Amino acid sequence: MIKFSILLLALLACFDGQAKIKKSKKAKKAEVVKVDTCSVDTFSYAMGMANTQGLKNYVTSRMNVNAAYMGNFVEGFHADLSAEERMKILAFVAGLQIRQQVEEQVIPSLNKSITDNDTTEVINKKLFLEAFGKALSGEKTDFSMVKAEEIAKKQMQYYTDANMERKYGENRRAGEEFLKANAKKPGVKTLDCGVQYKVLTKGEGEIPTATSKVKVNYEGRLVDGTIFDSSYERKSPTTFGCNQVIKGWTEALTHMPVGSKWEIYIPQELAYGAREAGKIKPLSALIFTVELLEIEK
């Protein structure tokens, strides 16, 4: 009886274990297994094709490769080169690109700066490219880099001044003639810097320094009488640092006692010089009526 009971328990245990194993197997079969839609080889080929979308346009528009030479591009793409060979070719291509930029952008830009038009050529292209290449490669050049920069800067300034004189020389001459005649008028005085002034109201207050902050009323005119700016018209005095304005103003203000009202005559080189500022054309002498109200502490 005891043996039978033990055997029965063993059988029950065995059946229970097999039931669990079967249940476990059924659970595994119930899991959803994702199946590949294609082979890895097919996927790789398709992905390679898909990644070319837009590349031709990029290569032609951004890398400047002529569409007729896409075969050469692909040849380079497939080339099996060593690291050193790649570096040589990359350097070669970079040289081609810089040469193109120099010929199509740098030299034309220089010519336009020199002549102020797009048609006249001044730069000797052959000598420019020769010197450019020698300087990059470390070959012997006609003079040092310091000397080259000095020559280039000095000559470019000459061309700039010549262009300004051609375009705005009449303004300079008109200003010089005005100041020459104005200096002889009664009550007009001239500072060492060349600024002229006439005292309209004599002030007795403190005289500003270059770093002083002042409050003024003013009116600005061209030598032909055209008003280009006026705090009187705005009905609002202006505050600024004496060293934050054109040099002619700084020179005048640092000689002017608070409470003064002067008429100031400024040569173009102490005004805006070659710059254009609104109604003020380059090389224009300027006239200001300036009333120094106070020095702000």
Secondary structure as a PSIPRED ss2 file (coil, helix, strand):
# PSIPRED VFORMAT (PSIPRED V4.0)

   1 M C   1.000  0.000  0.000
   2 I H   0.000  1.000  0.000
   3 K H   0.000  1.000  0.000
   4 F H   0.000  1.000  0.000
   5 S H   0.000  1.000  0.000
   6 I H   0.000  1.000  0.000
   7 L H   0.000  1.000  0.000
   8 L H   0.000  1.000  0.000
   9 L H   0.000  1.000  0.000
  10 A H   0.000  1.000  0.000
  11 L H   0.000  1.000  0.000
  12 L H   0.000  1.000  0.000
  13 A H   0.000  1.000  0.000
  14 C H   0.000  1.000  0.000
  15 F H   0.000  1.000  0.000
  16 D H   0.000  1.000  0.000
  17 G H   0.000  1.000  0.000
  18 Q H   0.000  1.000  0.000
  19 A H   0.000  1.000  0.000
  20 K H   0.000  1.000  0.000
  21 I H   0.000  1.000  0.000
  22 K H   0.000  1.000  0.000
  23 K H   0.000  1.000  0.000
  24 S H   0.000  1.000  0.000
  25 K H   0.000  1.000  0.000
  26 K H   0.000  1.000  0.000
  27 A H   0.000  1.000  0.000
  28 K H   0.000  1.000  0.000
  29 K H   0.000  1.000  0.000
  30 A H   0.000  1.000  0.000
  31 E C   1.000  0.000  0.000
  32 V C   1.000  0.000  0.000
  33 V C   1.000  0.000  0.000
  34 K C   1.000  0.000  0.000
  35 V C   1.000  0.000  0.000
  36 D C   1.000  0.000  0.000
  37 T C   1.000  0.000  0.000
  38 C C   1.000  0.000  0.000
  39 S C   1.000  0.000  0.000
  40 V H   0.000  1.000  0.000
  41 D H   0.000  1.000  0.000
  42 T H   0.000  1.000  0.000
  43 F H   0.000  1.000  0.000
  44 S H   0.000  1.000  0.000
  45 Y H   0.000  1.000  0.000
  46 A H   0.000  1.000  0.000
  47 M H   0.000  1.000  0.000
  48 G H   0.000  1.000  0.000
  49 M H   0.000  1.000  0.000
  50 A H   0.000  1.000  0.000
  51 N C   1.000  0.000  0.000
  52 T C   1.000  0.000  0.000
  53 Q C   1.000  0.000  0.000
  54 G C   1.000  0.000  0.000
  55 L H   0.000  1.000  0.000
  56 K H   0.000  1.000  0.000
  57 N H   0.000  1.000  0.000
  58 Y H   0.000  1.000  0.000
  59 V H   0.000  1.000  0.000
  60 T H   0.000  1.000  0.000
  61 S H   0.000  1.000  0.000
  62 R C   1.000  0.000  0.000
  63 M C   1.000  0.000  0.000
  64 N C   1.000  0.000  0.000
  65 V C   1.000  0.000  0.000
  66 N C   1.000  0.000  0.000
  67 A H   0.000  1.000  0.000
  68 A H   0.000  1.000  0.000
  69 Y H   0.000  1.000  0.000
  70 M H   0.000  1.000  0.000
  71 G H   0.000  1.000  0.000
  72 N H   0.000  1.000  0.000
  73 F H   0.000  1.000  0.000
  74 V H   0.000  1.000  0.000
  75 E H   0.000  1.000  0.000
  76 G H   0.000  1.000  0.000
  77 F H   0.000  1.000  0.000
  78 H H   0.000  1.000  0.000
  79 A C   1.000  0.000  0.000
  80 D C   1.000  0.000  0.000
  81 L C   1.000  0.000  0.000
  82 S C   1.000  0.000  0.000
  83 A H   0.000  1.000  0.000
  84 E H   0.000  1.000  0.000
  85 E H   0.000  1.000  0.000
  86 R H   0.000  1.000  0.000
  87 M H   0.000  1.000  0.000
  88 K H   0.000  1.000  0.000
  89 I H   0.000  1.000  0.000
  90 L H   0.000  1.000  0.000
  91 A H   0.000  1.000  0.000
  92 F H   0.000  1.000  0.000
  93 V H   0.000  1.000  0.000
  94 A H   0.000  1.000  0.000
  95 G H   0.000  1.000  0.000
  96 L H   0.000  1.000  0.000
  97 Q H   0.000  1.000  0.000
  98 I H   0.000  1.000  0.000
  99 R H   0.000  1.000  0.000
 100 Q H   0.000  1.000  0.000
 101 Q H   0.000  1.000  0.000
 102 V H   0.000  1.000  0.000
 103 E H   0.000  1.000  0.000
 104 E H   0.000  1.000  0.000
 105 Q H   0.000  1.000  0.000
 106 V H   0.000  1.000  0.000
 107 I H   0.000  1.000  0.000
 108 P H   0.000  1.000  0.000
 109 S H   0.000  1.000  0.000
 110 L H   0.000  1.000  0.000
 111 N H   0.000  1.000  0.000
 112 K H   0.000  1.000  0.000
 113 S H   0.000  1.000  0.000
 114 I H   0.000  1.000  0.000
 115 T H   0.000  1.000  0.000
 116 D C   1.000  0.000  0.000
 117 N C   1.000  0.000  0.000
 118 D C   1.000  0.000  0.000
 119 T C   1.000  0.000  0.000
 120 T C   1.000  0.000  0.000
 121 E C   1.000  0.000  0.000
 122 V C   1.000  0.000  0.000
 123 I C   1.000  0.000  0.000
 124 N C   1.000  0.000  0.000
 125 K H   0.000  1.000  0.000
 126 K H   0.000  1.000  0.000
 127 L H   0.000  1.000  0.000
 128 F H   0.000  1.000  0.000
 129 L H   0.000  1.000  0.000
 130 E H   0.000  1.000  0.000
 131 A H   0.000  1.000  0.000
 132 F H   0.000  1.000  0.000
 133 G H   0.000  1.000  0.000
 134 K H   0.000  1.000  0.000
 135 A H   0.000  1.000  0.000
 136 L H   0.000  1.000  0.000
 137 S H   0.000  1.000  0.000
 138 G C   1.000  0.000  0.000
 139 E C   1.000  0.000  0.000
 140 K C   1.000  0.000  0.000
 141 T C   1.000  0.000  0.000
 142 D C   1.000  0.000  0.000
 143 F C   1.000  0.000  0.000
 144 S C   1.000  0.000  0.000
 145 M H   0.000  1.000  0.000
 146 V H   0.000  1.000  0.000
 147 K H   0.000  1.000  0.000
 148 A H   0.000  1.000  0.000
 149 E H   0.000  1.000  0.000
 150 E H   0.000  1.000  0.000
 151 I H   0.000  1.000  0.000
 152 A H   0.000  1.000  0.000
 153 K H   0.000  1.000  0.000
 154 K H   0.000  1.000  0.000
 155 Q H   0.000  1.000  0.000
 156 M H   0.000  1.000  0.000
 157 Q H   0.000  1.000  0.000
 158 Y H   0.000  1.000  0.000
 159 Y H   0.000  1.000  0.000
 160 T H   0.000  1.000  0.000
 161 D H   0.000  1.000  0.000
 162 A H   0.000  1.000  0.000
 163 N H   0.000  1.000  0.000
 164 M H   0.000  1.000  0.000
 165 E H   0.000  1.000  0.000
 166 R H   0.000  1.000  0.000
 167 K H   0.000  1.000  0.000
 168 Y H   0.000  1.000  0.000
 169 G H   0.000  1.000  0.000
 170 E H   0.000  1.000  0.000
 171 N H   0.000  1.000  0.000
 172 R H   0.000  1.000  0.000
 173 R H   0.000  1.000  0.000
 174 A H   0.000  1.000  0.000
 175 G H   0.000  1.000  0.000
 176 E H   0.000  1.000  0.000
 177 E H   0.000  1.000  0.000
 178 F H   0.000  1.000  0.000
 179 L H   0.000  1.000  0.000
 180 K H   0.000  1.000  0.000
 181 A H   0.000  1.000  0.000
 182 N H   0.000  1.000  0.000
 183 A C   1.000  0.000  0.000
 184 K C   1.000  0.000  0.000
 185 K C   1.000  0.000  0.000
 186 P C   1.000  0.000  0.000
 187 G C   1.000  0.000  0.000
 188 V E   0.000  0.000  1.000
 189 K E   0.000  0.000  1.000
 190 T E   0.000  0.000  1.000
 191 L C   1.000  0.000  0.000
 192 D C   1.000  0.000  0.000
 193 C C   1.000  0.000  0.000
 194 G C   1.000  0.000  0.000
 195 V C   1.000  0.000  0.000
 196 Q E   0.000  0.000  1.000
 197 Y E   0.000  0.000  1.000
 198 K E   0.000  0.000  1.000
 199 V E   0.000  0.000  1.000
 200 L E   0.000  0.000  1.000
 201 T E   0.000  0.000  1.000
 202 K C   1.000  0.000  0.000
 203 G C   1.000  0.000  0.000
 204 E C   1.000  0.000  0.000
 205 G C   1.000  0.000  0.000
 206 E C   1.000  0.000  0.000
 207 I C   1.000  0.000  0.000
 208 P C   1.000  0.000  0.000
 209 T C   1.000  0.000  0.000
 210 A C   1.000  0.000  0.000
 211 T C   1.000  0.000  0.000
 212 S C   1.000  0.000  0.000
 213 K E   0.000  0.000  1.000
 214 V E   0.000  0.000  1.000
 215 K E   0.000  0.000  1.000
 216 V E   0.000  0.000  1.000
 217 N E   0.000  0.000  1.000
 218 Y E   0.000  0.000  1.000
 219 E E   0.000  0.000  1.000
 220 G E   0.000  0.000  1.000
 221 R E   0.000  0.000  1.000
 222 L E   0.000  0.000  1.000
 223 V C   1.000  0.000  0.000
 224 D C   1.000  0.000  0.000
 225 G C   1.000  0.000  0.000
 226 T C   1.000  0.000  0.000
 227 I E   0.000  0.000  1.000
 228 F E   0.000  0.000  1.000
 229 D E   0.000  0.000  1.000
 230 S E   0.000  0.000  1.000
 231 S H   0.000  1.000  0.000
 232 Y H   0.000  1.000  0.000
 233 E H   0.000  1.000  0.000
 234 R H   0.000  1.000  0.000
 235 K C   1.000  0.000  0.000
 236 S C   1.000  0.000  0.000
 237 P C   1.000  0.000  0.000
 238 T E   0.000  0.000  1.000
 239 T E   0.000  0.000  1.000
 240 F E   0.000  0.000  1.000
 241 G E   0.000  0.000  1.000
 242 C H   0.000  1.000  0.000
 243 N H   0.000  1.000  0.000
 244 Q H   0.000  1.000  0.000
 245 V C   1.000  0.000  0.000
 246 I C   1.000  0.000  0.000
 247 K H   0.000  1.000  0.000
 248 G H   0.000  1.000  0.000
 249 W H   0.000  1.000  0.000
 250 T H   0.000  1.000  0.000
 251 E H   0.000  1.000  0.000
 252 A H   0.000  1.000  0.000
 253 L H   0.000  1.000  0.000
 254 T C   1.000  0.000  0.000
 255 H C   1.000  0.000  0.000
 256 M C   1.000  0.000  0.000
 257 P C   1.000  0.000  0.000
 258 V C   1.000  0.000  0.000
 259 G C   1.000  0.000  0.000
 260 S C   1.000  0.000  0.000
 261 K E   0.000  0.000  1.000
 262 W E   0.000  0.000  1.000
 263 E E   0.000  0.000  1.000
 264 I E   0.000  0.000  1.000
 265 Y E   0.000  0.000  1.000
 266 I E   0.000  0.000  1.000
 267 P C   1.000  0.000  0.000
 268 Q H   0.000  1.000  0.000
 269 E H   0.000  1.000  0.000
 270 L H   0.000  1.000  0.000
 271 A C   1.000  0.000  0.000
 272 Y C   1.000  0.000  0.000
 273 G C   1.000  0.000  0.000
 274 A C   1.000  0.000  0.000
 275 R C   1.000  0.000  0.000
 276 E C   1.000  0.000  0.000
 277 A E   0.000  0.000  1.000
 278 G C   1.000  0.000  0.000
 279 K C   1.000  0.000  0.000
 280 I E   0.000  0.000  1.000
 281 K C   1.000  0.000  0.000
 282 P C   1.000  0.000  0.000
 283 L C   1.000  0.000  0.000
 284 S C   1.000  0.000  0.000
 285 A C   1.000  0.000  0.000
 286 L E   0.000  0.000  1.000
 287 I E   0.000  0.000  1.000
 288 F E   0.000  0.000  1.000
 289 T E   0.000  0.000  1.000
 290 V E   0.000  0.000  1.000
 291 E E   0.000  0.000  1.000
 292 L E   0.000  0.000  1.000
 293 L E   0.000  0.000  1.000
 294 E E   0.000  0.000  1.000
 295 I E   0.000  0.000  1.000
 296 E E   0.000  0.000  1.000
 297 K C   1.000  0.000  0.000
